[in-house]
């Protein structure tokens, strides 16, 4: 069995490597090339390169494309740049803006993996006759008795399995994540050993197409009517102030509410929910954020259907940076699911993902629905 777990002579195995220009995908490409595979580097141009050139810490843009090409040249492998700007805008950026306009908090990285990298790019890899598509994600694919399984990466601080919950079993049969079994420090060591010019390059920060975390500007540019003023109200409906658009808020937010005239000793207020139709931001004390359960749409299930229908004890993450907590998940009609927490959880934000785990294995996940959570007593 070779590096990628393929029962085939590496010299006769074509592998497409998604190269973003960063240290992770570059190290993955070097590992594939050194192992003797017929490696082909592919970089996606996802958005305007001119804007990205002036903005370090991004991926899939001007300087990063140049870096990916340099790495491919140093490894002696062919390198292609595919212009995916139109499909990225339609499948990721517009979805991002629409989600905020609905009062949700989207995760564009999941959509990019789901709709661009593991759908469109994977199809391109197949057209190139590739046996596998390699990326620099920190996650693992293992093959169990029922086929491929998605698992957490070994490096807990870098684990990206949460962002990969929408990956299908069919896709996992072709995908490979060679970095999933190592820590990030080892990745940089390998990049230096391979003599890659990106060995010390800093990691991508924030959302790739959002400059300086100012996501509201992106939403306004795509959906100008999304930034409409409205009221900030408490749970009883009392007006406390006004805001410049619900796209500036997310559930659980405390800072930036702009409320004046409150005493310093009063309990802090948090965004409890966003009502897009009435353009209202509803705020309350911290205990108002606690939820006993939630409902999901668009569930991608990677376990057995019988277990999902019967209900399963799992651990779940409701945000990428959250700890996994015990819960019961049960499938419902229409491709959704209900999740009940053992202990009430704070900050359940519509539009975020709830991902299910059994130990290190990802059993699936779905999108948190609006107004579908049950509040703690």
Backbone torsions as a table, in degrees:
resi	resn	phi	psi	omega
1	UNK	NA	130.9	-175.9
2	UNK	-93.1	-174.0	-177.1
3	UNK	-49.6	-39.2	-173.9
4	UNK	-98.6	6.8	178.3
5	UNK	70.3	28.3	-179.7
6	UNK	-105.0	131.7	179.1
7	UNK	-85.0	65.8	-176.7
8	UNK	-156.3	146.0	178.4
9	UNK	-58.5	122.8	-179.1
10	UNK	-53.5	-37.6	-178.2
11	UNK	-63.4	-20.7	179.9
12	UNK	-110.0	18.4	-177.4
13	UNK	-117.5	114.5	178.7
14	UNK	-87.4	129.9	-178.2
15	UNK	-127.8	122.2	173.7
16	UNK	-87.9	129.6	178.3
17	UNK	-112.6	122.0	176.4
18	UNK	-75.9	113.6	-174.4
19	UNK	-113.4	109.5	-178.2
20	UNK	-87.0	-11.8	-176.5
21	UNK	99.0	-2.7	178.4
22	UNK	-93.5	176.9	-176.0
23	UNK	-69.0	-34.1	-176.1
24	UNK	-65.6	-55.9	-178.5
25	UNK	-67.3	-29.7	178.1
26	UNK	-67.6	-43.2	177.6
27	UNK	-64.0	-39.5	178.0
28	UNK	-61.9	-42.6	178.4
29	UNK	-62.5	-40.9	179.6
30	UNK	-64.5	-40.8	178.7
31	UNK	-62.4	-42.5	-179.6
32	UNK	-65.6	-45.2	-179.0
33	UNK	-64.8	-43.6	-178.7
34	UNK	-64.5	-32.2	-179.6
35	UNK	-74.3	-2.2	174.4
36	UNK	92.6	8.1	177.5
37	UNK	-74.3	158.3	172.8
38	UNK	-82.1	87.0	-173.8
39	UNK	-84.5	140.1	175.8
40	UNK	-129.3	117.6	179.4
41	UNK	-85.4	133.9	178.0
42	UNK	-130.0	128.2	176.7
43	UNK	-117.8	136.9	-179.6
44	UNK	-100.1	127.8	170.6
45	UNK	-89.0	110.0	-169.8
46	UNK	-102.9	-25.1	-179.1
47	UNK	-156.1	179.1	-172.6
48	UNK	-54.4	118.9	-176.8
49	UNK	-71.2	-31.4	-177.8
50	UNK	-62.0	-44.4	179.6
51	UNK	-67.1	-37.5	-177.5
52	UNK	-70.8	-29.7	-179.3
53	UNK	-60.7	-31.9	-178.7
54	UNK	-87.1	6.2	-171.8
55	UNK	-133.4	93.3	178.9
56	UNK	-67.2	159.7	177.2
57	UNK	86.3	17.4	177.2
58	UNK	-107.6	-172.0	173.6
59	UNK	-142.4	165.1	171.7
60	UNK	60.8	34.6	179.9
61	UNK	-136.6	-162.7	-168.4
62	UNK	-49.4	-68.3	-177.9
63	UNK	-62.8	-34.8	-178.1
64	UNK	-67.4	-37.2	176.6
65	UNK	-63.6	-42.4	177.1
66	UNK	-61.7	-44.1	179.6
67	UNK	-62.7	-42.0	179.1
68	UNK	-62.0	-41.0	179.8
69	UNK	-65.2	-40.8	177.9
70	UNK	-61.4	-43.1	179.5
71	UNK	-63.4	-45.7	179.5
72	UNK	-59.6	-42.4	178.7
73	UNK	-62.2	-41.7	-178.9
74	UNK	-67.3	-27.2	179.1
75	UNK	-88.5	-11.0	-179.9
76	UNK	72.4	33.3	179.1
77	UNK	-116.5	151.1	177.5
78	UNK	-65.4	152.2	-177.6
79	UNK	-140.0	132.4	-179.5
80	UNK	-127.1	143.7	175.5
81	UNK	-112.0	123.3	-179.8
82	UNK	-107.5	129.7	-179.6
83	UNK	-85.2	103.1	-179.2
84	UNK	-110.4	21.7	-173.3
85	UNK	-61.2	-44.4	-177.5
86	UNK	-66.1	-45.4	-178.7
87	UNK	-69.9	-32.2	177.2
88	UNK	-67.4	-40.9	178.4
89	UNK	-62.4	-45.4	-176.5
90	UNK	-70.3	-41.3	-172.2
91	UNK	-88.8	-22.7	-174.3
92	UNK	-121.9	-56.7	-173.8
93	UNK	-67.1	-46.0	-179.8
94	UNK	-68.0	-37.2	175.2
95	UNK	-62.5	-40.1	177.0
96	UNK	-58.9	-47.9	-179.1
97	UNK	-66.9	-42.7	-179.8
98	UNK	-63.3	-38.2	-180.0
99	UNK	-63.9	-44.9	177.1
100	UNK	-62.6	-39.2	-179.6
101	UNK	-65.2	-24.2	177.7
102	UNK	-86.2	2.2	-178.5
103	UNK	83.8	23.2	180.0
104	UNK	-107.7	171.7	176.4
105	UNK	-120.8	98.5	-172.2
106	UNK	-78.3	167.0	175.2
107	UNK	-126.5	87.1	-175.3
108	UNK	-63.1	-25.1	179.3
109	UNK	-64.0	-36.2	177.1
110	UNK	-66.1	-45.5	179.7
111	UNK	-61.9	-37.8	179.3
112	UNK	-64.4	-46.0	177.2
113	UNK	-61.6	-45.3	-174.1
114	UNK	-69.0	-44.7	-170.0
115	UNK	-102.8	-24.0	-176.6
116	UNK	-107.1	-61.2	-174.1
117	UNK	-71.6	-46.4	-173.1
118	UNK	-98.8	4.5	171.3
119	UNK	-116.5	-66.1	-175.1
120	UNK	-70.9	-47.8	-179.4
121	UNK	-67.5	-37.3	178.3
122	UNK	-63.3	-37.3	176.3
123	UNK	-64.8	-39.3	176.2
124	UNK	-62.9	-41.3	178.4
125	UNK	-59.7	-41.6	178.3
126	UNK	-64.2	-40.3	178.6
127	UNK	-63.1	-28.5	178.0
128	UNK	-83.9	2.0	178.9
129	UNK	75.9	25.4	-177.4
130	UNK	-77.4	145.3	174.5
131	UNK	-87.9	-19.6	-178.5
132	UNK	-155.5	154.0	172.4
133	UNK	-116.4	121.2	-177.8
134	UNK	-105.8	137.1	173.5
135	UNK	-130.1	171.5	-179.4
136	UNK	-95.6	24.6	-179.9
137	UNK	-70.5	147.6	175.2
138	UNK	-94.0	81.2	176.4
139	UNK	-155.9	170.5	-178.3
140	UNK	-130.2	144.2	170.8
141	UNK	-113.8	120.1	178.2
142	UNK	-117.8	153.4	-177.4
143	UNK	-108.8	111.3	-179.9
144	UNK	-100.2	-171.1	-178.1
145	UNK	-63.7	-24.2	-179.6
146	UNK	-104.2	11.9	178.8
147	UNK	113.2	-163.4	-175.5
148	UNK	-67.4	142.3	178.8
149	UNK	-126.4	144.4	176.4
150	UNK	-97.8	129.7	-178.6
151	UNK	-128.3	159.4	175.0
152	UNK	-59.6	153.4	170.5
153	UNK	-73.3	154.2	-178.9
154	UNK	-63.3	-38.2	180.0
155	UNK	-80.7	102.4	-175.4
156	UNK	-60.1	-33.1	-178.7
157	UNK	-71.9	-18.5	-177.4
158	UNK	-113.9	-4.8	-175.6
159	UNK	-51.3	128.6	-178.4
160	UNK	-116.0	15.9	-176.3
161	UNK	-61.7	-31.3	178.4
162	UNK	-56.4	-39.6	-176.7
163	UNK	-79.4	-4.2	-176.1
164	UNK	-112.3	11.0	-173.4
165	UNK	-61.7	-25.3	-177.1
166	UNK	-84.0	0.5	178.4
167	UNK	-68.8	136.3	-177.7
168	UNK	-92.3	163.7	177.3
169	UNK	-62.3	-38.9	178.9
170	UNK	-60.3	-41.8	178.3
171	UNK	-67.7	-40.5	-178.6
172	UNK	-64.1	-23.7	177.8
173	UNK	-65.5	-21.9	-177.2
174	UNK	-108.8	-27.2	-176.9
175	UNK	-75.3	147.6	174.7
176	UNK	-140.2	137.2	-179.9
177	UNK	-122.7	82.3	-174.9
178	UNK	-65.2	-16.3	-179.8
179	UNK	-87.5	-8.3	-173.6
180	UNK	-64.3	-20.8	-177.9
181	UNK	-99.9	13.5	179.9
182	UNK	-135.0	164.7	177.6
183	UNK	-90.6	159.2	-175.0
184	UNK	-60.0	-37.3	-179.3
185	UNK	-60.9	-35.1	178.0
186	UNK	-69.1	-36.1	177.7
187	UNK	-59.6	-45.6	179.3
188	UNK	-65.9	-36.8	177.1
189	UNK	-62.4	-43.6	178.8
190	UNK	-63.4	-42.7	179.3
191	UNK	-59.5	-40.2	178.0
192	UNK	-67.7	-41.4	179.0
193	UNK	-63.3	-35.6	178.3
194	UNK	-78.2	-5.6	179.4
195	UNK	72.7	31.0	-178.3
196	UNK	-82.3	134.3	-177.0
197	UNK	-67.6	-10.8	-177.8
198	UNK	-100.7	10.4	-174.3
199	UNK	-55.7	-35.1	-178.1
200	UNK	-104.4	8.1	-178.3
201	UNK	-65.4	137.1	-177.3
202	UNK	-72.8	156.6	-177.0
203	UNK	-71.4	157.0	174.8
204	UNK	-64.4	144.7	-178.2
205	UNK	-121.1	143.5	174.8
206	UNK	57.9	-160.5	178.9
207	UNK	-81.9	132.1	-168.4
208	UNK	-57.9	-35.4	-175.0
209	UNK	-98.3	8.9	179.6
210	UNK	-112.4	120.7	-177.8
211	UNK	-84.3	123.4	174.2
212	UNK	61.4	24.1	179.3
213	UNK	75.3	7.2	-177.5
214	UNK	-87.5	68.5	-175.0
215	UNK	-67.8	-28.1	-178.9
216	UNK	-60.8	-32.5	178.5
217	UNK	-64.9	-38.5	178.0
218	UNK	-64.8	-44.9	-179.7
219	UNK	-61.0	-45.2	179.4
220	UNK	-62.6	-37.5	-179.8
221	UNK	-66.5	-35.9	-178.3
222	UNK	-86.2	-40.1	-179.1
223	UNK	-129.3	82.7	-175.0
224	UNK	-57.3	-27.6	-177.3
225	UNK	-83.2	1.0	-177.6
226	UNK	-77.0	-21.8	-176.1
227	UNK	-96.9	66.2	178.3
228	UNK	-101.4	141.0	-179.0
229	UNK	-66.8	158.6	178.2
230	UNK	-165.2	-170.6	-176.2
231	UNK	-99.3	148.4	167.2
232	UNK	-104.0	121.6	-175.2
233	UNK	-127.2	158.4	174.1
234	UNK	-87.7	-176.8	-175.0
235	UNK	-65.5	-21.4	178.2
236	UNK	-88.6	-3.3	179.5
237	UNK	92.2	4.3	179.3
238	UNK	-72.4	130.5	-178.9
239	UNK	-75.2	125.0	-179.9
240	UNK	-107.4	-18.6	-177.9
241	UNK	174.5	-168.6	179.7
242	UNK	-129.5	160.8	-179.8
243	UNK	-134.0	168.1	-176.8
244	UNK	-98.3	10.5	178.7
245	UNK	143.6	135.2	-178.5
246	UNK	-66.3	-15.8	179.4
247	UNK	-67.2	-10.9	178.6
248	UNK	-89.9	4.7	-173.2
249	UNK	-131.9	157.4	173.3
250	UNK	-144.7	154.7	-179.1
251	UNK	-59.3	134.3	-179.3
252	UNK	94.0	-8.6	-178.8
253	UNK	-67.5	137.4	178.3
254	UNK	-114.0	-44.1	-176.0
255	UNK	-83.3	155.9	174.7
256	UNK	79.6	17.1	179.0
257	UNK	-75.5	-24.1	175.8
258	UNK	71.0	24.4	179.7
259	UNK	-86.8	130.4	-178.6
260	UNK	-114.0	161.2	176.1
261	UNK	83.0	8.4	178.1
262	UNK	-91.5	141.1	178.9
263	UNK	-69.3	146.6	-177.4
264	UNK	-62.8	-28.4	-176.8
265	UNK	-89.4	-0.2	176.9
266	UNK	-71.7	148.6	179.5
267	UNK	-61.1	137.8	180.0
268	UNK	-63.7	151.2	179.4
269	UNK	-107.4	147.3	-179.6
270	UNK	-127.8	156.6	173.3
271	UNK	-73.0	119.2	-178.7
272	UNK	-93.8	-40.9	175.6
273	UNK	-159.5	163.4	178.4
274	UNK	-120.1	126.9	-179.1
275	UNK	-108.0	93.4	-172.4
276	UNK	-62.2	-38.9	-175.4
277	UNK	-63.4	-39.8	-179.8
278	UNK	-97.8	-1.1	-179.6
279	UNK	59.3	35.8	-179.3
280	UNK	-104.6	139.0	171.5
281	UNK	-103.0	117.3	-177.7
282	UNK	-99.0	126.6	-177.4
283	UNK	-119.6	158.0	178.3
284	UNK	-165.0	178.9	179.2
285	UNK	-72.1	168.8	-174.9
286	UNK	-55.9	-37.1	-177.7
287	UNK	-67.9	-17.7	178.2
288	UNK	-72.1	-12.2	-179.9
289	UNK	-83.9	-13.4	-174.5
290	UNK	-71.5	133.0	179.8
291	UNK	-127.6	142.8	177.1
292	UNK	-89.3	-28.0	-174.5
293	UNK	-156.5	173.0	176.4
294	UNK	-154.2	165.7	176.1
295	UNK	-118.3	148.3	-176.9
296	UNK	-123.1	149.4	171.2
297	UNK	-117.4	163.2	174.0
298	UNK	57.4	44.9	-177.2
299	UNK	-73.0	132.6	170.4
300	UNK	-106.6	113.5	-174.2
301	UNK	-106.3	127.6	-177.4
302	UNK	-110.9	6.9	175.2
303	UNK	-102.8	-157.5	178.4
304	UNK	-87.5	140.7	-177.9
305	UNK	-62.5	-33.2	-179.4
306	UNK	-62.2	-40.8	-179.7
307	UNK	-65.7	-38.6	-179.3
308	UNK	-67.2	-42.3	-179.7
309	UNK	-65.2	-38.5	-177.3
310	UNK	-76.3	-22.7	-175.4
311	UNK	99.1	140.4	-172.2
312	UNK	-142.0	136.0	173.7
313	UNK	-81.4	123.3	-176.3
314	UNK	-140.0	-179.1	162.5
315	UNK	-112.2	148.3	-176.7
316	UNK	-132.1	151.1	171.9
317	UNK	-116.2	128.9	-179.9
318	UNK	-102.3	-2.0	172.3
319	UNK	-149.2	155.7	-176.6
320	UNK	-61.7	-35.9	-176.7
321	UNK	-93.4	2.5	-177.5
322	UNK	-81.5	157.4	171.8
323	UNK	-76.9	148.0	174.7
324	UNK	-73.1	133.3	-177.6
325	UNK	-124.3	152.3	-178.7
326	UNK	-65.4	142.2	179.8
327	UNK	-161.7	167.6	172.2
328	UNK	-111.6	131.9	177.4
329	UNK	-119.9	136.9	-179.3
330	UNK	-139.6	132.3	179.6
331	UNK	-72.1	148.6	175.9
332	UNK	-129.2	169.1	-178.5
333	UNK	-62.7	151.5	177.0
334	UNK	85.1	14.3	177.5
335	UNK	79.5	21.4	179.2
336	UNK	-108.0	-171.7	178.3
337	UNK	-157.1	157.3	173.6
338	UNK	-114.8	136.5	-179.4
339	UNK	-122.1	127.3	177.1
340	UNK	-116.6	124.0	-178.7
341	UNK	-83.3	147.3	172.2
342	UNK	-68.1	-37.2	176.6
343	UNK	-126.8	138.1	-179.8
344	UNK	-53.8	142.5	-177.8
345	UNK	-116.8	145.9	-179.5
346	UNK	-100.0	149.5	172.7
347	UNK	76.5	36.0	175.1
348	UNK	-74.2	107.9	-172.2
349	UNK	-107.0	119.0	175.1
350	UNK	-54.7	139.8	-178.4
351	UNK	96.9	-22.5	173.9
352	UNK	-78.8	171.2	179.5
353	UNK	-102.4	148.1	169.0
354	UNK	-114.4	118.0	-173.7
355	UNK	-113.3	136.8	-174.5
356	UNK	-100.8	137.9	179.0
357	UNK	-128.9	145.4	167.1
358	UNK	-120.8	93.8	-171.1
359	UNK	67.6	-121.9	177.8
360	UNK	-89.5	-11.1	-174.9
361	UNK	-83.6	136.8	174.2
362	UNK	-87.8	119.8	179.4
363	UNK	-93.2	-6.8	179.4
364	UNK	136.4	-162.5	-179.6
365	UNK	173.0	176.3	179.4
366	UNK	-159.0	-177.9	-175.5
367	UNK	-98.7	129.9	-178.8
368	UNK	-68.7	127.7	-177.5
369	UNK	-83.0	156.4	174.7
370	UNK	-74.6	145.0	173.1
371	UNK	52.6	32.3	-176.3
372	UNK	-119.9	6.0	-178.3
373	UNK	-91.3	150.4	177.2
374	UNK	-100.3	123.6	-175.6
375	UNK	-77.0	147.2	178.3
376	UNK	-69.5	146.1	-179.6
377	UNK	-71.2	NA	NA
